Amino acid sequence: MVIGNILSLFTFGFYILIFTLISYYIKEIVKLKGFSVYSVFLIIFTVFYIMVPFIQTFFPKFRDDSTHFTILLNQQSSTEIFWNMIVSFFILCIIVAVYHIDFRKNRKKRERNDFLDFIKNKRKNHFKTTKLFTDIVFILGATSILLLIIETGSLQTYLSLGSQTRGLDKEPTDYIRSSYLQLITLSLVILVVPYMYFYLYKLKKSQITLMKLIISIVFAILFLLYNQGRAPLLLFFVPFFFVFGNKKSKANLFLLAFLAVIGTFLLSILDRFFNYLAYGVTIAKVETNFLTQFLKEFSYPFSNFVLKGEFVDITGFRYLYDYIIWPFTMIPGSILSLIGFDKNKIDSIYLVNTSNYEALLGAKASGGIPVDFLTYNYYQFGYISLIILAIFFGIILKQLDIIFQSYKYNIPIQIILYRISFSMINVINNFDMSAIFRNRLDIIILLGFVLTLYYHDLRMFKKTKLRHKSRYEKIMRV
């Protein structure tokens, strides 16, 4: 660790102060509400935008220089890194402040307590509908995977397809017919099914449901191996650890820290494993320490943010273009061509961000570099859009926490809530709307299920309350 002059000592002390404040705050939030969307967001944000610059600044001997983003981040001064960390922390403070604004009146708070009691005591009257929905999604996902295996010719070819099409200059149509492209997106829904069957099994234990759960996990693992994503594969299992783990907040925080350390080491192992699946060749193991591996895997969001000014100098601001254009990226090009729209002309923020790195470094990237939570919104129109995002996102996190906390006594649904909450890592490290709706369709479906269940329960609560009120008025008239 390097601490040179008084300024460095001050900077080090400031980092420690921020870590202390955030750690205490997160511990209190987890103690109060457990792992929720909000608490997981705080943890992931701290890792990407505060812990990364701290390690980058005070442990220079452990810096990585194997990627575009780490090379350019290494070229930044400690002062530049520090001030960008301060800006990140300021944005976090806005989100926290907005989250704690309570617009509800005391009457609405009393109504909410009655609603919580209603949910706690309500029966499983939606079991059959949820079971039918889950079975349909299971059939769609599993059938899509089976058809892709048949199209590629073998299971091994299918599992290698994701890696072979990951490069910027490769397309899935080089390996499968264009008519099968939608099956790739459709097969993603299989990731919804294990959590839904686990939920149904907890509601009503059945050997058939248990068998479906096991089969769906097998199909989900097949898809994750095809997808070649290391983080998605690891995150898939995290909710199960917390469902079966200790319910105490301190134990859960320790479990999360343990899984994070183990997961970081596993990333390089999975790299070699996926390479073997794709090409049948085992790449040589490169010995590296934990901090170097950590920076290699998790520094690109902060690197994006540090370089945001230079990126905008190259491309200019986007002026909400990415918020407007993303729905068109979900529509097949053949359909868009019917209305005279060329899908190839869509200026993807993902490609723009990667080309910016290539322009600054003067070297072609082997793969794309996603746009993180903060940089995505800075691209729109600078710090103004960042502040607007902070306010808006604070409100969203507050509303989601209110909904999720409504089911704190509902044990079966906890695994779905954990799955949605831990997906915040995907939101922060890749905030591209088209990527979220295309690559995280499973999370969108699970969130849609929770919202549908919540507003259905809320509607039933209001009807019950109105019925009781009407009955009381009749008694009073008598």
C-alpha positions in Angstrom: 0.0 0.0 0.0 1.3 3.4 -1.0 0.7 6.5 1.2 3.2 9.3 0.3 2.6 12.9 1.3 0.0 14.7 3.5 -2.4 14.9 0.6 -2.3 11.2 0.1 -2.8 10.7 3.8 -5.9 13.0 3.7 -7.2 11.1 0.7 -6.7 7.8 2.4 -8.5 9.1 5.5 -11.4 10.3 3.5 -11.8 6.9 1.8 -11.8 5.2 5.2 -14.4 7.7 6.5 -16.7 7.0 3.5 -16.2 3.2 3.9 -17.1 3.5 7.6 -20.2 5.5 7.0 -21.5 3.4 4.1 -20.7 0.1 6.0 -22.5 1.2 9.1 -25.5 2.4 7.0 -25.7 -0.8 5.0 -25.4 -2.9 8.2 -28.4 -1.0 9.7 -30.5 -1.3 6.5 -29.8 -5.1 6.2 -30.6 -5.5 10.0 -33.9 -3.7 9.4 -35.0 -5.1 6.0 -32.6 -7.9 5.1 -31.1 -8.1 1.6 -33.4 -6.0 -0.5 -33.1 -4.3 -3.9 -31.9 -1.1 -2.1 -29.3 -2.7 0.2 -27.9 -4.8 -2.7 -27.7 -1.7 -4.8 -25.8 0.1 -2.1 -23.3 -2.7 -1.8 -22.7 -3.1 -5.5 -22.4 0.7 -6.0 -19.8 0.9 -3.3 -17.8 -1.9 -4.8 -17.8 -0.4 -8.3 -17.4 3.3 -7.6 -15.6 3.5 -4.2 -13.7 0.3 -3.5 -12.3 0.1 -7.0 -10.8 3.7 -7.0 -9.5 3.0 -3.4 -7.6 -0.1 -4.5 -6.5 1.6 -7.8 -5.0 4.5 -5.8 -3.3 2.8 -2.8 -2.3 -0.5 -4.3 -0.6 0.4 -7.6 1.6 -2.7 -7.6 -1.6 -4.8 -8.1 -3.0 -2.9 -11.0 -4.1 -4.9 -14.0 -3.0 -4.0 -17.6 -4.6 -6.7 -19.7 -7.7 -4.9 -20.9 -8.5 -1.6 -22.6 -10.3 -0.2 -19.6 -7.6 -1.1 -17.0 -4.8 0.3 -19.2 -6.6 3.7 -19.6 -7.6 3.7 -15.9 -3.9 3.2 -15.0 -3.0 6.3 -17.0 -5.3 8.5 -14.8 -3.8 10.5 -11.9 -4.8 9.8 -8.3 -6.4 13.3 -8.2 -8.6 12.5 -11.2 -9.6 9.2 -9.7 -10.3 10.8 -6.3 -12.6 13.5 -7.7 -14.6 11.1 -9.8 -15.1 9.0 -6.7 -16.4 12.1 -4.9 -18.8 12.7 -7.7 -20.0 9.1 -7.5 -20.4 9.4 -3.8 -22.4 12.6 -4.2 -24.8 10.8 -6.7 -25.2 8.0 -4.1 -26.0 10.5 -1.4 -28.8 12.0 -3.6 -30.2 8.5 -4.1 -30.1 7.8 -0.4 -31.7 11.1 0.5 -34.6 10.7 -2.0 -35.1 7.1 -0.7 -35.7 8.4 2.8 -38.2 11.0 1.8 -41.6 9.7 3.0 -44.5 11.3 1.2 -47.1 9.1 2.9 -49.4 10.5 5.6 -50.0 8.8 8.9 -53.4 7.5 7.7 -51.7 5.8 4.8 -49.2 4.3 7.1 -52.0 2.8 9.2 -53.6 1.4 6.0 -50.2 -0.1 5.1 -50.0 -1.9 8.5 -53.5 -3.3 7.9 -52.4 -4.4 4.4 -49.3 -6.2 5.8 -51.6 -8.1 8.2 -53.9 -9.0 5.3 -51.1 -10.4 3.2 -49.6 -12.3 6.1 -52.9 -14.1 6.7 -54.2 -14.6 3.1 -54.4 -18.0 1.5 -52.7 -19.3 -1.6 -55.6 -18.5 -3.9 -53.3 -17.9 -6.9 -51.6 -21.3 -6.9 -53.3 -22.8 -10.0 -52.8 -19.6 -12.1 -49.1 -19.4 -11.2 -48.6 -23.1 -11.8 -50.1 -22.8 -15.3 -48.0 -19.7 -16.1 -44.8 -21.5 -14.9 -45.6 -24.6 -16.9 -46.1 -22.5 -20.1 -42.8 -20.7 -19.5 -41.0 -24.0 -18.9 -42.3 -25.5 -22.1 -41.3 -22.4 -24.1 -37.8 -22.2 -22.6 -37.0 -25.9 -22.7 -38.4 -26.4 -26.3 -36.3 -23.4 -27.5 -33.1 -25.0 -26.0 -33.9 -28.4 -27.5 -34.6 -26.9 -31.0 -31.3 -25.0 -30.8 -29.4 -28.2 -29.9 -31.0 -30.0 -32.8 -30.2 -27.0 -35.2 -26.5 -26.9 -34.1 -26.2 -30.6 -34.5 -25.0 -31.6 -31.0 -25.0 -30.5 -27.3 -21.3 -29.7 -27.5 -21.8 -27.4 -30.5 -24.7 -25.7 -28.7 -22.7 -25.1 -25.6 -19.8 -23.5 -27.6 -22.2 -21.3 -29.6 -22.2 -18.5 -27.0 -18.5 -18.2 -26.9 -18.0 -18.3 -30.7 -20.5 -15.5 -31.3 -19.3 -13.3 -28.4 -16.9 -11.2 -30.6 -17.9 -7.9 -32.1 -17.3 -9.3 -35.6 -19.3 -12.5 -35.3 -23.1 -13.1 -35.6 -25.2 -16.1 -34.6 -26.4 -16.4 -38.2 -22.9 -17.7 -39.0 -23.8 -20.8 -37.1 -27.6 -21.1 -37.2 -30.4 -20.1 -39.5 -31.9 -16.6 -39.1 -35.3 -18.1 -38.4 -33.9 -19.6 -35.2 -32.5 -16.3 -33.8 -35.6 -15.6 -31.8 -35.2 -19.0 -30.1 -32.0 -17.6 -28.5 -34.0 -14.8 -26.8 -36.9 -17.1 -26.0 -34.6 -19.7 -24.4 -33.6 -17.1 -21.8 -37.0 -17.5 -20.1 -35.9 -20.9 -18.7 -34.0 -18.9 -16.0 -37.4 -17.9 -14.6 -38.6 -21.4 -14.1 -36.5 -22.8 -11.2 -37.4 -19.9 -8.9 -41.1 -20.2 -9.8 -41.2 -23.9 -9.2 -39.3 -23.5 -5.9 -41.9 -20.9 -4.9 -44.8 -23.3 -5.9 -43.1 -26.2 -4.1 -42.9 -24.1 -0.9 -46.5 -23.1 -1.2 -47.7 -26.7 -1.8 -45.2 -29.6 -1.5 -45.6 -32.0 -4.4 -43.3 -34.7 -5.9 -44.3 -33.6 -9.4 -43.4 -30.0 -8.7 -40.1 -31.1 -7.2 -39.3 -33.1 -10.3 -40.1 -30.1 -12.5 -37.9 -28.0 -10.3 -34.9 -30.4 -10.8 -35.4 -30.7 -14.5 -35.8 -26.9 -14.9 -32.5 -26.4 -13.0 -30.8 -28.7 -15.5 -32.1 -26.8 -18.5 -31.2 -23.5 -16.8 -27.6 -24.6 -16.3 -27.4 -25.7 -19.9 -28.5 -22.2 -21.0 -26.0 -20.6 -18.7 -23.2 -22.7 -20.0 -24.3 -21.8 -23.6 -24.5 -18.1 -22.6 -20.8 -18.3 -21.4 -21.5 -15.6 -18.8 -19.5 -16.2 -15.7 -21.3 -13.7 -13.4 -24.8 -14.9 -14.5 -23.8 -18.5 -13.8 -22.6 -17.6 -10.3 -25.5 -15.3 -9.5 -28.0 -18.0 -10.5 -27.1 -20.0 -7.4 -26.8 -17.1 -4.9 -30.5 -16.9 -4.0 -30.5 -20.5 -3.0 -27.7 -19.9 -0.6 -29.6 -17.2 1.2 -32.9 -19.1 1.2 -31.3 -22.0 3.0 -28.8 -19.9 5.0 -29.0 -18.2 8.3 -31.6 -15.5 8.6 -29.6 -13.2 10.9 -28.3 -10.1 9.2 -24.6 -10.5 10.4 -24.5 -14.1 9.2 -26.0 -13.0 5.8 -23.4 -10.2 5.4 -20.6 -12.6 6.2 -22.1 -15.1 3.7 -22.3 -12.4 1.0 -18.7 -11.4 1.6 -17.6 -15.0 1.5 -19.4 -15.7 -1.8 -18.0 -12.5 -3.3 -14.4 -13.6 -2.5 -14.9 -17.1 -3.7 -16.8 -15.8 -6.8 -13.9 -13.6 -7.8 -11.5 -16.5 -7.7 -14.0 -18.7 -9.7 -14.2 -16.1 -12.5 -10.8 -17.1 -13.9 -11.5 -20.8 -13.5 -14.8 -20.3 -15.4 -12.8 -18.5 -18.1 -10.7 -21.6 -18.7 -13.8 -23.9 -18.5 -15.8 -21.9 -21.1 -12.8 -21.8 -23.4 -12.6 -25.6 -23.2 -16.3 -25.9 -24.0 -15.9 -23.6 -27.0 -12.7 -24.9 -28.5 -11.8 -28.1 -26.7 -8.5 -26.6 -25.5 -7.5 -25.8 -22.0 -5.7 -22.4 -21.7 -2.8 -22.1 -19.4 -3.5 -21.0 -15.9 -2.2 -17.5 -15.1 -1.2 -17.0 -11.5 -2.6 -13.7 -10.2 -3.4 -12.3 -6.8 -6.9 -11.4 -5.5 -6.6 -7.6 -5.9 -5.4 -7.8 -9.5 -8.2 -10.2 -10.4 -10.6 -7.9 -8.6 -9.5 -4.8 -10.7 -9.6 -6.8 -13.9 -13.1 -8.0 -13.4 -14.8 -5.0 -11.7 -13.0 -1.7 -12.7 -14.7 -1.0 -16.0 -17.7 0.8 -14.6 -15.4 3.3 -12.8 -13.0 3.4 -15.8 -16.0 4.4 -17.9 -17.0 7.1 -15.5 -13.4 8.5 -15.2 -13.1 8.7 -19.0 -16.7 10.1 -19.5 -15.4 13.6 -20.5 -13.1 12.3 -23.2 -15.8 9.9 -24.5 -18.3 12.8 -24.9 -15.6 14.9 -26.6 -15.4 12.1 -29.2 -19.1 11.3 -29.7 -21.0 14.3 -28.2 -23.9 13.9 -25.9 -26.7 11.5 -26.7 -29.7 13.6 -25.6 -31.8 10.7 -24.4 -31.3 8.9 -27.8 -30.7 5.6 -25.9 -33.9 5.9 -23.9 -35.9 6.4 -27.1 -34.3 4.0 -29.5 -33.9 0.8 -27.3 -37.5 -0.6 -28.0 -36.5 -0.8 -31.7 -33.5 -3.0 -30.9 -36.0 -5.7 -29.6 -37.9 -5.9 -32.9 -36.5 -8.2 -35.6 -34.9 -6.4 -38.5 -37.2 -8.1 -41.0 -40.2 -6.5 -39.4 -38.5 -3.0 -39.1 -37.6 -3.2 -42.8 -41.3 -3.4 -43.7 -41.7 0.2 -42.4 -38.4 1.3 -44.0 -36.3 1.2 -40.9 -32.8 -0.2 -41.1 -31.9 -1.8 -37.8 -28.2 -1.8 -38.7 -28.3 2.0 -38.5 -29.2 2.0 -34.8 -26.3 3.7 -33.0 -25.9 1.3 -30.0 -24.4 2.9 -26.9 -22.6 -0.4 -26.3 -20.7 -0.2 -29.6 -20.2 3.6 -29.2 -18.6 3.0 -25.7 -16.3 0.3 -27.1 -15.2 2.4 -30.1 -14.4 5.3 -27.7 -11.9 3.0 -25.9 -10.5 1.9 -29.2 -10.1 5.5 -30.3 -8.3 6.6 -27.1 -6.0 3.6 -27.0 -5.5 3.2 -30.8 -6.1 -0.6 -30.6 -9.1 -2.8 -31.5 -11.0 -4.4 -28.6 -11.5 -8.1 -28.7 -15.0 -7.7 -27.1 -17.5 -5.1 -26.2 -17.2 -2.9 -23.1 -20.7 -2.3 -21.5 -21.9 1.1 -20.3 -22.4 1.3 -16.6 -25.1 3.0 -14.5 -23.5 6.4 -14.1 -21.8 6.7 -17.5 -24.9 5.7 -19.4 -26.7 8.7 -18.0 -23.8 11.1 -18.3 -23.7 10.3 -22.0 -27.2 11.8 -22.3 -26.6 15.4 -21.3 -23.9 15.4 -18.6 -24.3 16.0 -14.9 -27.9 17.3 -15.3 -29.1 13.8 -16.5 -27.0 12.2 -13.7 -28.8 14.2 -11.0 -32.2 13.5 -12.6 -31.3 9.8 -12.7 -30.3 9.9 -9.0 -33.7 11.4 -8.0 -35.7 9.1 -10.2 -33.8 6.0 -9.2 -34.1 6.8 -5.5 -37.9 6.9 -5.9 -37.9 3.5 -7.8 -35.8 1.8 -5.1 -38.1 3.2 -2.4 -41.2 1.8 -4.2 -39.6 -1.6 -4.9 -38.6 -1.9 -1.2 -42.1 -1.1 -0.1 -43.5 -3.8 -2.3 -40.9 -6.3 -1.4 -41.2 -5.6 2.3 -44.9 -6.4 2.0 -43.9 -10.1 1.6 -41.3 -10.3 4.4 -43.5 -12.9 6.1 -44.1 -14.8 2.9 -41.3 -17.5 3.0 -42.0 -19.1 -0.4 -41.6 -15.9 -2.4 -38.3 -15.0 -0.8 -36.2 -16.8 -3.4 -37.8 -14.7 -6.2 -37.2 -11.5 -4.2 -33.5 -12.5 -3.7 -33.1 -13.2 -7.4 -34.4 -9.8 -8.3 -32.4 -8.0 -5.6 -29.1 -9.6 -6.6 -29.7 -8.7 -10.2 -28.8 -5.1 -9.3 -25.2 -6.0 -10.2 -26.4 -6.4 -13.8 -28.2 -3.0 -13.7 -25.2 -1.1 -12.4 -22.5 -2.7 -14.6 -24.6 -2.5 -17.8 -27.4 0.0 -17.8 -28.1 -0.2 -21.5 -31.9 -0.5 -21.7 -31.8 -2.8 -24.7 -29.3 -5.1 -22.9 -31.5 -5.2 -19.7 -34.7 -6.1 -21.6 -32.9 -8.5 -23.9 -30.4 -10.2 -21.7 -32.3 -9.9 -18.4 -35.7 -10.9 -19.6 -35.9 -13.4 -16.8 -35.6 -10.7 -14.2 -38.2 -8.6 -16.0 -40.6 -11.5 -15.9 -40.0 -12.3 -12.2 -40.4 -8.6 -11.4 -43.6 -8.5 -13.4 -44.9 -11.5 -11.4 -44.2 -9.8 -8.1 -45.8 -6.6 -9.2 -48.9 -8.4 -10.5 -49.2 -10.4 -7.2 -48.7 -7.2 -5.2 -51.4 -5.1 -7.0 -53.7 -8.1 -7.0 -53.4 -8.4 -3.2 -53.8 -4.7 -2.8 -57.0 -4.7 -4.9 -58.3 -7.6 -2.8 -57.4 -5.8 0.4 -59.3 -2.7 -0.7 -62.4 -4.8 -1.6 -62.3 -6.6 1.7 -61.9 -3.3 3.6 -64.8 -1.8 1.6 -67.0 -4.8 2.3 -66.3 -4.6 6.0 -67.0 -0.9 6.0 -70.3 -1.5 4.3 -71.3 -4.2 6.8 -70.4 -1.9 9.7 -72.6 0.9 8.3 -75.6 -1.5 7.9 -75.2 -2.6 11.6 -75.1 1.1 12.7 -78.3 1.9 10.7 -80.1 -1.0 12.5 
